[in-house]
Amino acid sequence: MSLVAPIVAGVVAGGGLTLVVAHLLPSPPPELRSAVQRLNSPLREATPVASDPRLAPGAKGRSILPEPLLTWLQGSGLVLASPEDLAILGKNATTHSAEKIGMGVLGLLLPAALTLFLVALKIHISLAIPIGIALLVGAVCFFGPDLEIRGRARSARAEFLKVLHAYLINVALERRANLGIVQAMTEAATVGDSWVLQRIRATLLASQMSNTTPWRALEELGTELGVMHLVEAAQTLRSASQEGTAVFQRLVAQADSLGDAVLTEEKAVANARSERMVIPVTLMGIVIMIMMAYPAVVELARVR
């Protein structure tokens, strides 16, 4: 029996599994030299390129696939991930489209490699079976990155709201300490190293360099990321520039409302996880009952 087909099938399957594992592993940490250069740069916050990809949503990705194909895919409706989800995760639409195509092709190749392996073992199956499995696996792998983006974006927004709640409270406290509204916004954003605060600091610095109002910049940021609470907070901060210290109560009230929304979301997530645990716990209880009753049932059967 020739060993060429099994070797080829093994190489293809191994390469595919390697690509899948490489896609799931986290990105490596930045090099020490580049990190030190960013720390020494006086305008490092104006161009947010930290290790967290969410700090650079406009980063352009490189792909070996032709640009017309990626452009067509983005306008075909086959990309289920919204621009807001990609923006909050710092992913480029072109890079995401290239990942979808790569995962889809990988899903088509894995069943083909398995078919070659079966043919090498002289196990003959109908051609329709591997074709159907390849199309099914390819479709699942093609839309898999969209589902991953949705889940990660939902978690990122939940984290964003938690930090935004603390940020609004800090702005209110700084404003009550008789700081100007712009200075209060800037000082409150320096308390902490969260990627959310880094993003807010970068947005405020960019607004200063472009000579635009900071609340307008935050409002645009909230629209880009799909965080409507940030848009509402920016509108409140805009009114703070006109109402003076009387806005303290409004900021605290909005922060409390945001905190209630975060708590409600966390309770909903906890309840959903608890409901998902009902089925496995029930099945485990049934298995334990069967194991406990089995000896008695066997003994009764022997007596009869």
C-alpha positions in Angstrom: 0.0 0.0 0.0 1.3 3.4 -1.0 2.2 5.8 1.9 1.9 9.0 -0.2 -1.8 9.5 0.4 -1.7 9.0 4.2 1.4 11.3 4.5 -0.4 14.0 2.4 -3.6 13.7 4.4 -1.6 13.9 7.7 0.3 17.0 6.5 -2.9 18.8 5.5 -4.7 17.9 8.7 -1.7 18.8 10.8 -1.3 22.2 9.0 -5.0 22.9 9.4 -5.0 22.1 13.2 -1.9 24.3 13.6 -3.7 27.2 11.9 -6.7 26.8 14.2 -4.6 26.6 17.3 -2.5 29.6 16.2 -5.8 31.6 15.7 -7.1 30.7 19.1 -3.9 31.5 21.0 -3.4 35.1 22.3 -1.1 37.5 20.6 2.5 37.5 21.9 3.6 40.4 24.1 5.2 43.4 22.4 9.0 43.6 22.2 10.8 45.5 24.9 12.4 47.9 22.6 9.2 49.0 20.9 7.5 49.2 24.3 10.2 51.5 25.6 10.0 53.7 22.5 6.3 54.1 23.0 6.8 55.1 26.6 9.4 57.7 25.7 7.2 59.2 22.9 5.7 62.5 24.0 2.6 61.9 21.9 2.1 58.3 22.7 -1.5 58.8 23.7 -2.4 60.6 20.5 -1.8 57.4 18.6 -3.1 54.6 20.8 -1.0 51.5 19.7 -0.7 49.7 23.0 -0.5 46.0 23.3 -4.3 45.8 23.7 -5.8 45.7 20.2 -8.9 47.6 21.4 -6.8 50.7 21.7 -6.2 50.9 18.0 -9.5 50.3 16.2 -8.4 51.9 13.0 -5.4 49.7 12.5 -5.1 48.4 9.0 -4.5 44.7 8.6 -2.4 43.1 5.8 -3.7 40.2 3.8 -2.5 38.1 0.9 -6.0 37.9 -0.5 -7.0 40.3 -3.3 -8.6 43.6 -2.2 -11.6 43.4 -4.6 -12.5 40.0 -3.0 -12.4 41.4 0.5 -14.4 44.5 -0.5 -17.0 42.4 -2.2 -17.3 40.2 0.9 -17.8 43.2 3.1 -20.7 44.5 1.0 -22.3 41.1 0.3 -24.0 40.8 3.7 -22.0 37.6 4.6 -20.1 39.5 7.3 -22.4 39.3 10.4 -20.1 41.2 12.7 -21.2 44.9 13.0 -18.7 47.7 12.5 -19.3 48.7 16.2 -18.3 45.3 17.4 -15.1 45.3 15.3 -14.3 48.9 16.5 -14.5 48.1 20.2 -12.2 45.1 19.7 -9.8 47.1 17.5 -10.2 44.9 14.5 -10.2 46.0 10.9 -13.0 45.0 8.6 -10.6 43.8 5.9 -8.6 41.7 8.4 -11.9 40.2 9.7 -13.0 39.3 6.2 -9.7 37.7 5.4 -10.0 35.6 8.6 -13.5 34.5 7.6 -12.2 33.3 4.2 -9.2 31.6 5.7 -11.3 29.7 8.3 -13.9 28.8 5.6 -11.2 27.3 3.3 -9.7 25.5 6.3 -13.1 24.0 7.0 -13.4 22.8 3.5 -9.9 21.2 3.5 -10.2 19.2 6.8 -12.9 16.8 5.5 -10.9 16.5 2.3 -7.9 15.4 4.2 -10.0 12.9 6.2 -11.4 11.6 2.9 -7.9 11.1 1.5 -6.9 9.2 4.7 -9.9 6.9 4.3 -9.1 6.3 0.6 -5.6 5.4 1.6 -7.0 2.8 4.0 -9.1 1.4 1.2 -12.3 2.5 2.9 -14.7 3.5 0.0 -17.5 5.9 0.8 -19.9 7.8 -1.4 -18.6 11.1 -2.8 -21.7 13.0 -1.6 -20.8 12.4 2.0 -17.4 14.1 2.2 -18.7 16.9 -0.1 -21.7 17.5 2.2 -19.5 17.4 5.4 -17.0 19.8 3.8 -19.7 22.3 2.9 -21.2 22.1 6.4 -17.9 22.4 8.2 -16.8 25.2 5.8 -20.0 27.1 6.5 -19.5 26.7 10.3 -15.9 27.8 10.1 -16.8 30.7 7.8 -19.4 32.2 10.2 -17.5 31.2 13.4 -15.4 34.4 13.5 -18.6 36.5 13.4 -20.0 34.7 16.5 -16.6 35.1 18.3 -16.6 38.8 17.6 -20.1 39.2 18.9 -19.3 37.4 22.2 -16.0 39.3 22.7 -17.7 42.6 21.9 -20.4 42.0 24.4 -17.9 41.3 27.1 -15.9 44.4 26.1 -18.9 46.7 26.3 -19.8 45.3 29.7 -16.3 46.1 30.9 -16.5 49.5 29.2 -19.7 50.4 31.2 -18.1 49.4 34.5 -15.1 51.7 33.9 -17.3 54.4 32.6 -19.4 54.3 35.8 -16.3 55.0 37.8 -15.1 57.6 35.4 -18.3 59.7 35.7 -18.1 59.6 39.5 -14.5 60.8 39.3 -15.5 63.6 36.9 -18.2 64.7 39.3 -15.8 64.7 42.2 -13.2 66.7 40.2 -15.9 69.1 39.1 -17.0 69.6 42.7 -13.4 70.4 43.6 -13.9 73.6 41.5 -11.9 72.3 38.5 -13.0 73.3 35.0 -15.1 70.7 33.2 -12.3 70.0 30.6 -9.7 69.7 33.3 -12.0 67.5 35.3 -12.5 65.2 32.4 -8.8 64.9 31.8 -7.9 64.4 35.4 -10.5 61.7 35.9 -9.2 59.8 32.9 -5.7 59.5 34.4 -7.0 57.5 37.4 -6.3 53.9 36.3 -4.6 52.0 33.5 -7.7 50.3 32.1 -7.9 50.1 28.3 -11.1 52.0 28.5 -9.5 54.9 30.3 -6.6 54.8 27.9 -9.0 55.1 25.0 -10.7 58.0 26.7 -7.4 59.7 27.3 -6.4 59.2 23.7 -9.7 60.7 22.5 -9.4 63.7 24.8 -5.8 64.3 23.7 -6.8 64.0 20.0 -9.6 66.5 20.5 -7.2 69.0 22.0 -4.8 68.5 19.0 -7.7 68.9 16.5 -9.2 71.8 18.3 -12.6 70.2 18.9 -14.6 70.0 22.1 -13.9 66.9 24.3 -17.6 66.1 24.7 -18.1 66.0 21.0 -15.1 63.6 20.7 -16.5 61.3 23.4 -19.9 61.4 21.7 -18.3 60.3 18.4 -16.3 57.6 20.2 -19.5 56.3 21.8 -21.2 56.2 18.4 -18.3 54.4 16.9 -18.1 51.8 19.6 -21.8 51.3 19.9 -21.8 52.4 23.6 -24.9 54.7 23.9 -24.2 55.3 27.6 -21.0 57.1 26.6 -23.0 59.3 24.1 -25.4 60.2 26.9 -22.5 61.0 29.3 -20.9 63.2 26.6 -24.2 65.1 26.3 -24.3 65.6 30.0 -20.7 66.8 30.1 -21.6 69.3 27.3 -24.3 70.7 29.5 -21.8 70.8 32.4 -19.8 73.4 30.5 -22.8 75.8 30.8 -24.4 74.9 34.1 -21.3 75.1 36.3 -21.2 73.2 39.6 -25.0 72.4 39.5 -24.2 69.6 37.1 -22.6 67.6 40.0 -25.9 66.0 40.9 -26.7 65.1 37.3 -23.4 63.4 36.9 -23.8 61.4 40.1 -27.4 60.5 39.1 -26.2 59.3 35.7 -23.4 57.3 37.2 -25.8 55.7 39.6 -28.2 54.8 36.7 -25.3 53.4 34.8 -24.3 51.3 37.8 -27.8 50.0 38.1 -27.7 49.0 34.4 -24.3 47.2 34.9 -25.7 45.4 37.9 -28.8 44.3 36.0 -26.7 43.0 33.2 -24.5 41.0 35.6 -27.6 39.5 37.2 -28.9 38.5 33.8 -25.7 36.9 32.9 -25.6 35.0 36.2 -29.1 33.8 35.8 -28.4 32.6 32.3 -25.4 30.7 33.5 -27.4 29.2 36.4 -30.1 28.1 33.9 -27.5 26.4 31.7 -26.3 24.4 34.7 -29.7 22.9 35.3 -29.5 20.4 32.5 -26.0 18.9 33.4 -26.8 18.9 37.1 -30.1 17.1 36.4 -28.4 14.5 34.1 -25.7 13.9 36.8 -28.4 13.3 39.4 -30.2 10.8 37.1 -26.9 9.0 36.5 -26.2 8.8 40.2 -29.7 7.5 40.8 -29.2 4.8 38.1 -25.9 3.8 39.6 -27.4 3.5 43.1 -30.4 1.5 41.9 -28.6 -0.8 39.5 -27.3 -3.3 42.1 -30.8 -3.6 43.7 -32.4 -4.1 40.3 -29.9 -6.8 39.3 -30.4 -8.6 42.6 -34.2 -8.6 42.2 -33.8 -9.9 38.7 -31.7 -12.8 40.0 -34.2 -13.7 42.7 -36.9 -14.0 40.1 
